[in-house]
Amino acid sequence: MQARDVMTVPVHTVGPDCPVEKIARMLLEKQISAVPVVDGEDHVLGIVSEGDLFRRADLGTERKRSWWLLQFLDQERVAADFVKARGRHAEDVMTRQVVTVVEDTPVTKIAELLEVNSIKRVPVLRDGRVVGIVSRSSLLRALAAWRSEALPMVASDREIRTKLLETLRGQPWFSKSRIDICVDHGTVELWGIAMSKAEHEAVRAAVTSQPGVAGLVDRITEFPRFPWSGA
């Protein structure tokens, strides 16, 4: 699945001279949490989110810092916050460092970008112009619409077991010497010892998310944790 499959279209955008009051009304009326700022050719200049409008002098919510903390902060950042709290147009309050993707960016990569950059959305570009936007809610909608029937079903018990072992062997916490997997008519039977509850649950998750699995019989024993073990 790629950005083009989950992105929201059309995209509501504003120009750099758009008043902040108009942006606030747009966010409320369109029930969106951010709007890209674009030039006359739809090239992204920045993005204005609810967070960019939260600390406002006219609302009395401007960030107040103690005098001693100001001595340690980057003064350029302090000045930028001052402008954001009092600026009247999109170009004054927008976030300028915008993370973007293209239409064929995999959703796995988008999820990683959102997490690593601690952001909630990314504009989608085509030839440098914004054509959509993917937000966390876009990914949640895709997950809600996901159907396991759409995934290819493995043909045999042997293939189910092989796929599961391939998945688990790539994990540093898994040990085939402690856990064994048997498959009979699509039902997976787990035997062995898990060194922790987390490992036990991870193995179960690998099984239940594997296409073709019809059922699970869990005979795994969790390794006991003793008070003196420090665990």
Phi and psi in degrees as a GROMACS rama.xvg file:
@    title "Ramachandran Plot"
@    xaxis  label "Phi"
@    yaxis  label "Psi"
@TYPE xy
-120.721  174.178  GLN-2
-55.1  -41.6097  ALA-3
-61.7867  -23.5127  ARG-4
-81.2109  -19.9091  ASP-5
-124.027  -8.51753  VAL-6
-69.4273  150.623  MET-7
-85.5631  127.169  THR-8
-136.871  150.447  VAL-9
-72.9476  165.836  PRO-10
-95.8142  130.659  VAL-11
-82.0992  124.447  HIS-12
-127.997  164.944  THR-13
-135.141  162.081  VAL-14
-88.7959  166.442  GLY-15
-63.2147  -21.7148  PRO-16
-97.1945  10.891  ASP-17
-69.3465  130.132  CYS-18
-64.3444  146.039  PRO-19
-63.9074  -31.6617  VAL-20
-62.8922  -39.046  GLU-21
-68.0415  -38.3033  LYS-22
-63.0304  -43.8775  ILE-23
-59.7861  -43.6101  ALA-24
-63.936  -39.7761  ARG-25
-63.046  -43.702  MET-26
-60.0333  -40.4349  LEU-27
-71.2961  -46.5949  LEU-28
-68.8749  -39.3766  GLU-29
-88.2202  -5.37713  LYS-30
54.9483  49.3442  GLN-31
-122.796  163.943  ILE-32
-108.632  -3.97641  SER-33
-162.866  160.291  ALA-34
-142.597  127.802  VAL-35
-67.1881  145.766  PRO-36
-102.898  124.142  VAL-37
-128.686  159.971  VAL-38
-88.3243  -169.686  ASP-39
-65.0471  -15.2359  GLY-40
-111.131  18.0624  GLU-41
66.0583  24.6138  ASP-42
-82.2653  136.364  HIS-43
-74.224  125.81  VAL-44
-101.502  -28.062  LEU-45
179.742  -168.633  GLY-46
-148.099  139.734  ILE-47
-113.555  120.578  VAL-48
-112.864  172.928  SER-49
-55.5563  -38.0591  GLU-50
-63.0439  -32.3156  GLY-51
-70.8994  -19.4973  ASP-52
-105.51  4.4893  LEU-53
-77.2462  -42.3064  PHE-54
-95.3908  88.1288  ARG-55
-120.696  136.784  ARG-56
-64.3222  -37.7014  ALA-57
-72.0007  -14.1926  ASP-58
-98.9735  -9.25739  LEU-59
78.2864  16.321  GLY-60
-108.724  12.2484  THR-61
-58.3849  139.939  GLU-62
-63.9892  126.968  ARG-63
-107.112  125.793  LYS-64
-118.275  144.343  ARG-65
-68.5109  154.451  SER-66
-60.9234  -34.7548  TRP-67
-73.8972  -32.6565  TRP-68
-67.6735  -34.6808  LEU-69
-61.047  -26.2991  LEU-70
-68.8154  -22.4124  GLN-71
-103.172  -11.1579  PHE-72
-85.7766  152.222  LEU-73
-63.6526  120.337  ASP-74
-66.0118  -27.2866  GLN-75
-65.6578  -39.2385  GLU-76
-66.1937  -41.0182  ARG-77
-61.6216  -42.5061  VAL-78
-64.4416  -39.353  ALA-79
-64.7363  -39.0623  ALA-80
-64.2034  -36.1326  ASP-81
-62.4893  -44.434  PHE-82
-64.5119  -42.4416  VAL-83
-64.3413  -33.1743  LYS-84
-75.4159  -21.4805  ALA-85
-122.522  -10.4051  ARG-86
-61.6869  147.668  GLY-87
-104.823  -9.75787  ARG-88
-129.39  165.088  HIS-89
-54.309  -43.2467  ALA-90
-64.7282  -20.3089  GLU-91
-80.0728  -33.9378  ASP-92
-108.928  -11.426  VAL-93
-68.8809  152.59  MET-94
-82.6685  125.417  THR-95
-91.4577  -27.7594  ARG-96
-86.5907  92.5773  GLN-97
-103.097  125.632  VAL-98
-82.5846  126.84  VAL-99
-126.3  164.14  THR-100
-134.376  172.585  VAL-101
-110.715  172.753  VAL-102
-61.5624  -30.3408  GLU-103
-97.5634  15.3475  ASP-104
-69.0915  127.449  THR-105
-63.6772  147.056  PRO-106
-64.1822  -26.393  VAL-107
-63.6053  -39.7431  THR-108
-68.3719  -39.1725  LYS-109
-63.07  -44.8427  ILE-110
-59.0277  -39.4608  ALA-111
-65.451  -42.1161  GLU-112
-62.7733  -42.2009  LEU-113
-61.7587  -41.8269  LEU-114
-71.9683  -49.3898  GLU-115
-63.564  -38.4947  VAL-116
-93.531  0.976726  ASN-117
51.9555  48.9617  SER-118
-121.431  168.411  ILE-119
-111.272  -7.90351  LYS-120
-161.701  158.106  ARG-121
-137.953  131.978  VAL-122
-68.5038  147.851  PRO-123
-106.829  128.054  VAL-124
-110.524  148.84  LEU-125
-132.628  118.149  ARG-126
54.8606  36.5317  ASP-127
83.5345  -2.96422  GLY-128
-108.976  143.736  ARG-129
-74.7315  129.438  VAL-130
-125.956  -6.47038  VAL-131
-171.861  178.076  GLY-132
-146.3  136.701  ILE-133
-114.459  122.837  VAL-134
-116.323  175.472  SER-135
-59.7024  -38.2791  ARG-136
-66.1986  -30.2394  SER-137
-61.7737  -42.4095  SER-138
-68.9314  -36.1056  LEU-139
-66.245  -39.4599  LEU-140
-63.9612  -39.1719  ARG-141
-63.9439  -39.8115  ALA-142
-65.6076  -41.4128  LEU-143
-64.2645  -30.4239  ALA-144
-89.9052  -7.2211  ALA-145
-65.6217  137.746  TRP-146
-124.787  128.106  ARG-147
-64.0904  -24.1053  SER-148
-64.7995  -22.8303  GLU-149
-75.2741  -14.8813  ALA-150
-83.6312  148.017  LEU-151
-66.7962  132.73  PRO-152
-87.5314  136.619  MET-153
-72.7825  153.716  VAL-154
-89.2799  -21.8466  ALA-155
-147.562  165.165  SER-156
-59.7507  -38.4352  ASP-157
-62.0555  -41.9781  ARG-158
-67.6734  -37.5916  GLU-159
-59.651  -48.359  ILE-160
-63.1936  -41.5211  ARG-161
-62.6538  -44.63  THR-162
-63.4553  -41.807  LYS-163
-63.3337  -44.4333  LEU-164
-65.7134  -36.9416  LEU-165
-62.1493  -41.4065  GLU-166
-65.8449  -46.5984  THR-167
-73.9479  -35.4073  LEU-168
-65.3288  -19.3188  ARG-169
-82.2201  -1.3741  GLY-170
-101.483  133.129  GLN-171
-66.4016  -20.4152  PRO-172
-89.0621  -7.87454  TRP-173
-93.0568  136.844  PHE-174
-130.756  114.695  SER-175
-66.1082  -22.9137  LYS-176
-70.5965  -19.2593  SER-177
-103.976  -23.0745  ARG-178
-128.361  131.293  ILE-179
-118.416  151.92  ASP-180
-125.034  126.137  ILE-181
-120.802  144.212  CYS-182
-130.293  129.071  VAL-183
-137.225  112.734  ASP-184
52.671  41.7105  HIS-185
86.9397  -10.6716  GLY-186
-91.2163  124.624  THR-187
-93.5535  130.637  VAL-188
-114.464  124.353  GLU-189
-104.379  132.63  LEU-190
-129.543  151.946  TRP-191
125.122  -160.141  GLY-192
-124.95  131.075  ILE-193
-102.338  136.4  ALA-194
-78.0963  -9.76613  MET-195
-159.065  163.304  SER-196
-63.674  -37.585  LYS-197
-62.2985  -42.7145  ALA-198
-64.4476  -41.8959  GLU-199
-58.1983  -48.3521  HIS-200
-67.1463  -33.2363  GLU-201
-66.5919  -40.6466  ALA-202
-64.364  -43.4268  VAL-203
-60.9382  -40.8996  ARG-204
-63.3874  -38.709  ALA-205
-62.2695  -38.5443  ALA-206
-70.606  -50.9933  VAL-207
-68.3022  -20.458  THR-208
-93.7132  -1.70907  SER-209
-81.8368  121.778  GLN-210
-57.1199  138.106  PRO-211
97.5969  -14.3754  GLY-212
-74.4594  124.723  VAL-213
-96.7969  -21.7203  ALA-214
-168.952  171.037  GLY-215
-139.228  128.421  LEU-216
-114.666  112.918  VAL-217
-103.124  110.02  ASP-218
-115.005  21.2329  ARG-219
-74.854  139.508  ILE-220
-106.624  131.653  THR-221
-83.2443  134.74  GLU-222
-62.9957  128.45  PHE-223
-66.9432  141.805  PRO-224
-104.57  120.78  ARG-225
-92.8103  150.227  PHE-226
-56.6916  -31.0961  PRO-227
-89.9613  2.93854  TRP-228
-77.7662  -18.1989  SER-229
82.6186  2.47265  GLY-230
